[in-house]
Amino acid sequence: MPRRGRGPRRTDPAVLVIEGGRGPVGSRHRQQLNSEFLAVLLRDLRQGGPKAIERVRRTEPAAYLKILALLIPREHKVEHRNLVASMTDEELDAAIEAIQKMLATQTENAPR
């Protein structure tokens, strides 16, 4: 009777190759696979990458632009916080005093 919804059997040769003959693929195995793949990719990029990139840019500009777009983060979250509003009166006084000291030091050390 076929198994349902549980994925391939652990004895499946493809699963054993992916898992290296060990237990289920966990994050440690995935991280190792990712790092090894990226190392090979980096080595290949260093050997023939610049020429390949130039060839793709010249012969397939749409693919080149798509790759560039994929490298840019989709959204960049910028969070604005008003730190001064959250400071106590004592913290504000200490900050003002520190700024005044810095300005005085800069004025004293400025070339004349």
Secondary structure, 3 states (H helix, E strand, C coil): CCCCCCCCCCCCHHHHHHHCCCCCCCHHHHHHHHHHHHHHHHHHHHHHHHHHHHHHHHHCHHHHHHHHHHHCCCCCCCCCCCCCCCCCHHHHHHHHHHHHHHHHHHHHHCCC
